[in-house]
Amino acid sequence: MARLRLGFSPMIPTIASSLLAALWGLSVFAGWGLEAFCAGGEPSSACSRRLGTVSTVSGLFAAVAACSTLAAWLIPASRQDPRTFGRLIGAAVGAWIVAGGVLFLGGLFAR
């Protein structure tokens, strides 16, 4: 049985992971999340507390994503085996998407 091999650079998912990490970091640490979800008429302290809880839960997925990205690039066995690298970097991109989704949905519920 023939296998399908995609001929794209490993930098493409790495850049995607980096961009998703930057988006998540700006949403959590630079106040983008507070501006997006807590700018209404409600007192900002209550919304900020709820969004802090959501950020903590989202941070668990972000930590998994960051560790997967680092493992994909720093572990020599991963760099030498394209399948292992692909699995790790794919898991990282997926975890960043989940972290962003948790932050977004949690922010909507925090309103």
C-alpha positions, 0 to 999 in steps of 0.5 A: 500500500502506498503512503501519501507524503505531503511535501511541506516544510516543517516551518509551516505548522511551527509558524502556525503554532507560534501565531496561535501562541501569540494570539493566546498570549495577547488575549490573556496577558495584554488585556485583549480578553478583558477588552473583548469580553468585559467592556460592557456595563457590568463592573469589571472586577466580577467579569475580570475574576470570571475571565481569570478563571477561564484563562487558567483553564485555557492555560492548561491547554496552552502549557501542553501546546508549548511543551509539545512545540518545544519537544518537537524541536528540541528532542533529537529523535523527534527532529530526525523522524518526520512522523514523530515531529508531525505528531508532536507539532500537530498536537501542539497546533491542536492544543493551541486551537483548544486553548483559544476556543476555551478562552473564547467560549469561556469569555462569552460565558463570563459576560 
